[in-house]
Amino acid sequence: MRESRTLDEYLDPAEFIDSNDEAVKAYAYQVTKGLKYDTEKAVELFYAVRDDFKFDLNHIDLHPSKLKASALVKRGVGTDIEKSTLLAATARAVGIPSRVSFSNLRSNLTAEQLGTVLQSDLLVFHSYTELWMGNHWVKLSPAFNQEACDYLDLPPLDFGIPEEKVFEKHHKSRRRYLKYVHQYGSFADLPYDLYISELRKHYPHLFKMVDAANEPFSFDLEFLEGLV
């Protein structure tokens, strides 16, 4: 099978998916202790990363060192990018091939909660983790812990349930709109240069703010107060 012959890059440590970091390995081993099968390990890792690390969009640091999986283990809170990267890293640490994927979506929830800062209803580079489960990729969304779901009025996402189906149904019931407008594809590691260029393209006002302050990587936004 061709896919099986090309999985090595999804098992190797990478710059951001630094699965060889001691803290990442220790966390992965702790979560999966006593488990035998990859499916069991994948499920436990998903819920652990989803629930142990709070979703936080208030304090965003785009410096490469802050986007590593190991940085999130030490910090305890992060964005969807960082949580997806950590899930991928912990999976590789226990021998499960993993990759990350990204999309842009439009939603009036984005406009309601983030619009004053983003000046848009477009959420750019929303992140997922994909785990190889024997003969196919399973797409997962570990971003939103229960507290974040309650705050944002979103349903919790379970293992193996496509985010798109859950969110689209939920938004429709709330008379909101939600549309996935662009798929960037899947990557063996966070495509950092593409990520930054897309943020600059769609949110230039944010970069004008931090560039003027001579802080090209760090955003202290404070627009979801009470979430963390």
C-alpha positions as CSV (number, residue, x, y, z in Angstrom):
1,M,0.0,0.0,0.0
2,R,1.5,3.3,-1.1
3,E,0.4,5.3,2.0
4,S,2.2,2.8,4.3
5,R,5.4,3.4,2.5
6,T,5.3,7.1,3.0
7,L,4.4,7.3,6.7
8,D,8.0,7.8,8.0
9,E,7.8,11.6,7.8
10,Y,4.6,11.4,10.0
11,L,6.5,9.5,12.7
12,D,9.7,11.6,12.8
13,P,10.2,14.5,15.2
14,A,9.9,17.9,13.5
15,E,10.6,21.5,14.4
16,F,7.1,22.2,15.9
17,I,5.9,18.7,16.3
18,D,8.9,18.0,18.5
19,S,7.9,14.5,19.6
20,N,11.4,13.8,20.9
21,D,11.2,16.4,23.6
22,E,11.4,14.8,27.1
23,A,8.3,16.7,28.4
24,V,6.2,15.7,25.4
25,K,7.3,12.1,25.7
26,A,6.6,12.0,29.5
27,Y,3.1,13.4,29.0
28,A,2.3,11.0,26.2
29,Y,3.6,8.0,28.2
30,Q,1.6,9.1,31.2
31,V,-1.6,9.4,29.3
32,T,-1.2,6.1,27.5
33,K,0.2,4.0,30.4
34,G,-1.1,0.5,30.4
35,L,-2.8,0.8,26.9
36,K,-1.9,-1.7,24.2
37,Y,-3.6,-0.7,21.0
38,D,-3.0,2.4,18.9
39,T,-6.8,3.2,18.8
40,E,-6.9,3.2,22.6
41,K,-3.9,5.4,22.8
42,A,-5.2,7.8,20.2
43,V,-8.5,8.2,22.0
44,E,-6.9,8.9,25.3
45,L,-4.4,11.4,23.9
46,F,-7.2,13.3,22.1
47,Y,-9.3,13.8,25.2
48,A,-6.2,14.5,27.3
49,V,-5.0,17.3,25.0
50,R,-8.5,18.6,24.5
51,D,-9.3,18.8,28.2
52,D,-5.9,19.3,30.0
53,F,-4.9,22.4,28.0
54,K,-7.2,25.4,28.0
55,F,-8.0,27.1,24.7
56,D,-6.7,30.7,24.8
57,L,-6.8,33.3,22.1
58,N,-6.0,36.2,24.4
59,H,-2.3,35.9,24.4
60,I,-0.8,34.9,21.1
61,D,2.9,34.6,20.6
62,L,3.9,33.7,17.0
63,H,7.6,33.3,17.7
64,P,8.6,29.8,16.4
65,S,9.8,28.7,19.8
66,K,6.4,29.4,21.3
67,L,4.6,27.3,18.8
68,K,6.4,24.0,19.5
69,A,4.4,21.2,21.1
70,S,6.9,21.2,24.0
71,A,6.1,24.9,24.7
72,L,2.4,24.1,25.2
73,V,3.2,21.2,27.6
74,K,5.1,23.7,29.8
75,R,2.6,26.6,29.4
76,G,-0.7,24.8,29.8
77,V,-2.8,27.0,27.6
78,G,-2.8,27.6,23.8
79,T,-4.5,28.1,20.5
80,D,-6.0,25.5,18.2
81,I,-2.6,25.6,16.3
82,E,-0.7,24.7,19.4
83,K,-3.1,22.1,20.7
84,S,-3.2,20.3,17.3
85,T,0.6,20.3,17.2
86,L,0.8,18.8,20.7
87,L,-1.7,16.1,19.8
88,A,0.4,15.2,16.8
89,A,3.6,15.2,18.8
90,T,2.2,13.0,21.6
91,A,0.9,10.6,19.0
92,R,4.3,10.3,17.3
93,A,5.9,9.8,20.7
94,V,3.9,6.6,21.1
95,G,4.4,5.4,17.6
96,I,1.2,6.7,15.9
97,P,1.7,8.6,12.6
98,S,0.3,12.1,12.7
99,R,0.0,15.3,10.6
100,V,-1.7,18.6,10.9
101,S,-4.2,20.3,8.5
102,F,-5.6,23.8,8.3
103,S,-8.7,25.6,6.9
104,N,-10.3,29.0,6.7
105,L,-13.9,29.3,7.8
106,R,-16.5,32.1,7.9
107,S,-18.9,32.3,10.8
108,N,-21.0,34.9,12.5
109,L,-19.7,33.4,15.7
110,T,-16.3,34.6,14.7
111,A,-17.8,38.0,14.0
112,E,-19.6,38.0,17.4
113,Q,-16.7,36.9,19.5
114,L,-13.6,38.0,17.6
115,G,-14.9,40.6,15.2
116,T,-13.7,43.6,17.1
117,V,-10.2,42.3,17.0
118,L,-10.1,40.4,13.7
119,Q,-12.3,43.0,11.9
120,S,-13.6,40.0,9.9
121,D,-15.9,37.0,10.1
122,L,-13.1,34.9,8.7
123,L,-11.1,32.6,10.9
124,V,-7.8,31.9,9.2
125,F,-5.7,28.8,9.6
126,H,-8.0,26.9,11.9
127,S,-6.1,23.8,12.8
128,Y,-6.7,20.0,13.1
129,T,-4.8,16.9,13.8
130,E,-4.9,13.8,11.7
131,L,-3.9,10.4,13.1
132,W,-3.2,7.3,11.0
133,M,-5.5,4.5,12.3
134,G,-4.2,1.4,10.5
135,N,-5.5,2.1,7.1
136,H,-6.9,5.6,7.1
137,W,-6.5,9.1,8.5
138,V,-8.8,10.2,11.3
139,K,-9.3,14.0,11.5
140,L,-9.6,15.4,15.0
141,S,-10.2,18.8,16.6
142,P,-8.7,19.0,20.0
143,A,-8.9,22.8,20.4
144,F,-11.9,23.4,22.5
145,N,-12.0,22.2,26.1
146,Q,-15.3,22.2,27.9
147,E,-14.9,25.6,29.4
148,A,-14.2,27.1,26.0
149,C,-17.2,25.3,24.5
150,D,-19.5,26.7,27.2
151,Y,-18.1,30.2,26.7
152,L,-18.3,30.1,22.9
153,D,-21.7,28.2,22.9
154,L,-20.2,25.3,21.0
155,P,-20.8,21.6,21.4
156,P,-17.9,19.5,22.6
157,L,-16.2,17.6,19.9
158,D,-15.6,13.9,20.4
159,F,-13.0,11.5,18.9
160,G,-13.7,10.7,15.3
161,I,-16.7,12.9,14.8
162,P,-16.0,15.5,12.0
163,E,-16.0,19.0,13.3
164,E,-17.7,20.2,10.1
165,K,-20.9,18.1,10.7
166,V,-21.2,19.0,14.4
167,F,-20.5,22.8,14.0
168,E,-22.7,23.2,10.9
169,K,-25.7,21.5,12.5
170,H,-25.2,23.5,15.7
171,H,-24.8,26.8,13.9
172,K,-27.9,26.1,11.9
173,S,-29.9,25.4,15.1
174,R,-28.7,28.8,16.4
175,R,-29.5,30.5,13.1
176,R,-25.8,31.2,12.6
177,Y,-23.9,30.8,9.4
178,L,-20.8,28.7,9.0
179,K,-18.9,27.9,5.8
180,Y,-15.5,26.3,5.3
181,V,-14.1,28.4,2.5
182,H,-10.5,27.1,2.0
183,Q,-8.5,24.0,2.8
184,Y,-4.7,24.3,2.9
185,G,-4.1,20.6,3.0
186,S,-2.2,18.4,5.4
187,F,1.4,18.8,6.5
188,A,4.1,16.8,8.4
189,D,4.8,19.9,10.4
190,L,3.3,23.4,11.0
191,P,4.1,25.3,7.7
192,Y,5.2,28.4,9.7
193,D,6.0,30.7,6.8
194,L,2.7,30.0,5.2
195,Y,0.9,30.5,8.5
196,I,2.4,33.9,9.1
197,S,1.9,35.1,5.5
198,E,-1.8,34.1,5.7
199,L,-2.2,36.0,8.9
200,R,-0.5,39.0,7.5
201,K,-2.7,38.8,4.4
202,H,-6.0,38.6,6.2
203,Y,-5.3,40.6,9.4
204,P,-2.9,43.3,8.3
205,H,-4.1,45.7,11.0
206,L,-2.9,43.3,13.8
207,F,0.6,43.3,12.3
208,K,0.6,47.0,11.9
209,M,-0.1,47.2,15.7
210,V,2.7,44.9,16.8
211,D,5.2,46.1,14.1
212,A,4.7,49.6,15.4
213,A,5.4,48.4,18.9
214,N,8.5,46.5,17.6
215,E,6.9,43.3,18.8
216,P,6.6,41.3,15.5
217,F,5.5,38.0,17.2
218,S,3.5,38.8,20.3
219,F,-0.2,39.7,20.5
220,D,-1.8,40.6,23.9
221,L,-5.4,40.9,22.8
222,E,-7.6,40.3,25.9
223,F,-10.8,40.0,23.9
224,L,-12.1,36.8,25.4
225,E,-11.9,37.8,29.1
226,G,-13.1,35.2,31.5
227,L,-12.2,32.2,29.2
228,V,-8.9,31.5,30.9
